[in-house]
C-alpha cells in the first residue's frame, strides 16, 4: 500500500474516532434529581440512590448507627468507625455526609454513609 493511501486511511480512522468521542455524554448520577434533604429522601426513598446532606448527628443508637437531623427531619444513618476524623463530633457539630439510601422491604430507609466531614464555618 503506497504511503499516500496509508496517510488517507489513517486520517479517515482518526476522524471516525473523533466523531465518536464528540457524541459521548456523561451518563452517571445527576445532581439535578438528587434529594437534598431528609424530607425528600423519606418522601421517595430509592434504594442505592446517592445523597449528600448537611446536618447534625444528634444521637448514637447502636455501635455504628446514628440519628442524622437536618432542617427538614431525621433519618437513621450507618457510619463505620473508621470514617470519623480525629476531631470530636457532637450534636452541635455541622457535618456533611455522603452515601447511599438503603431501603429494605418493610424497613424505614436509612443512609449508608461513605464519607463524613465536618463543615467548617
C-alpha positions as CSV (number, residue, x, y, z in Angstrom):
1,X,0.0,0.0,0.0
2,X,1.5,3.4,-1.0
3,X,2.4,5.9,1.7
4,X,-0.3,8.3,0.4
5,X,-3.1,5.7,0.7
6,X,-1.9,4.8,4.2
7,X,-2.0,8.5,5.3
8,X,-5.5,8.9,3.9
9,X,-6.6,5.7,5.7
10,X,-5.1,6.9,9.0
11,X,-6.8,10.3,8.6
12,X,-10.1,8.6,8.0
13,X,-9.8,6.3,11.0
14,X,-8.7,9.3,13.2
15,X,-11.7,11.4,12.0
16,X,-14.0,8.4,12.7
17,X,-12.7,8.0,16.2
18,X,-13.0,11.7,16.9
19,X,-16.7,11.7,15.8
20,X,-17.4,9.0,18.4
21,X,-15.8,10.9,21.2
22,X,-17.7,14.1,20.3
23,X,-21.0,12.3,20.7
24,X,-20.1,10.9,24.1
25,X,-22.1,12.1,27.1
26,X,-22.0,11.8,30.9
27,X,-24.3,9.1,32.0
28,X,-23.5,8.9,35.7
29,X,-25.6,10.1,38.7
30,X,-27.1,13.6,38.2
31,X,-27.1,16.2,40.9
32,X,-30.3,17.6,39.4
33,X,-32.5,14.8,40.6
34,X,-30.6,14.1,43.8
35,X,-32.5,14.6,47.0
36,X,-31.1,17.5,49.1
37,X,-33.0,17.0,52.3
38,X,-34.1,14.3,54.7
39,X,-37.7,15.1,53.9
40,X,-37.1,14.4,50.2
41,X,-35.5,11.1,50.9
42,X,-38.2,9.9,53.3
43,X,-40.9,11.0,50.8
44,X,-39.5,9.0,48.0
45,X,-36.7,6.6,49.1
46,X,-34.9,4.9,46.3
47,X,-32.5,2.1,47.2
48,X,-28.8,2.8,46.4
49,X,-29.5,6.4,45.5
50,X,-26.5,8.6,46.1
51,X,-27.1,11.5,48.5
52,X,-25.2,14.4,50.0
53,X,-26.6,16.1,53.1
54,X,-25.6,18.7,55.7
55,X,-26.9,18.5,59.2
56,X,-26.1,17.1,62.7
57,X,-25.6,13.7,64.3
58,X,-28.0,14.1,67.2
59,X,-27.5,10.7,68.9
60,X,-26.0,7.3,68.7
61,X,-28.5,4.4,68.6
62,X,-26.1,1.5,68.3
63,X,-22.4,0.8,67.7
64,X,-22.4,2.2,64.1
65,X,-25.9,3.8,63.8
66,X,-26.8,7.4,64.5
67,X,-29.7,9.8,64.0
68,X,-28.9,12.5,61.5
69,X,-31.0,15.6,61.5
70,X,-31.3,18.5,59.1
71,X,-33.8,21.4,58.9
72,X,-36.5,19.0,57.4
73,X,-36.4,15.9,59.5
74,X,-34.4,13.0,60.9
75,X,-33.1,9.7,59.4
76,X,-31.0,6.8,60.7
77,X,-27.5,6.6,59.3
78,X,-24.9,3.9,59.4
79,X,-21.3,5.2,59.8
80,X,-18.3,2.9,60.1
81,X,-15.9,3.9,62.9
82,X,-13.0,4.5,60.5
83,X,-14.9,7.4,58.8
84,X,-14.7,9.5,61.9
85,X,-11.9,12.1,62.0
86,X,-9.7,12.9,65.0
87,X,-11.8,16.0,65.6
88,X,-14.7,15.4,68.1
89,X,-18.2,15.4,66.7
90,X,-21.2,16.2,68.9
91,X,-24.9,17.2,68.4
92,X,-23.8,20.8,67.7
93,X,-21.2,20.0,65.0
94,X,-22.4,20.7,61.5
95,X,-21.4,17.7,59.3
96,X,-21.7,16.7,55.7
97,X,-22.5,13.1,54.9
98,X,-22.2,11.3,51.5
99,X,-23.7,7.9,51.0
100,X,-26.4,5.7,49.6
101,X,-30.0,5.3,50.6
102,X,-30.7,1.8,51.9
103,X,-34.4,0.8,51.5
104,X,-35.1,-2.7,52.6
105,X,-38.5,-4.3,52.4
106,X,-40.8,-3.1,55.3
107,X,-37.9,-1.1,56.8
108,X,-37.5,2.6,57.4
109,X,-35.0,4.0,55.0
110,X,-31.5,4.8,56.2
111,X,-28.3,6.1,54.7
112,X,-25.2,4.0,54.5
113,X,-22.5,6.7,54.8
114,X,-19.4,6.5,52.7
115,X,-17.9,9.9,53.7
116,X,-18.2,12.1,56.8
117,X,-16.7,15.5,57.1
118,X,-17.0,18.4,59.5
119,X,-18.3,21.6,57.8
120,X,-16.1,24.5,58.8
121,X,-17.8,27.8,59.5
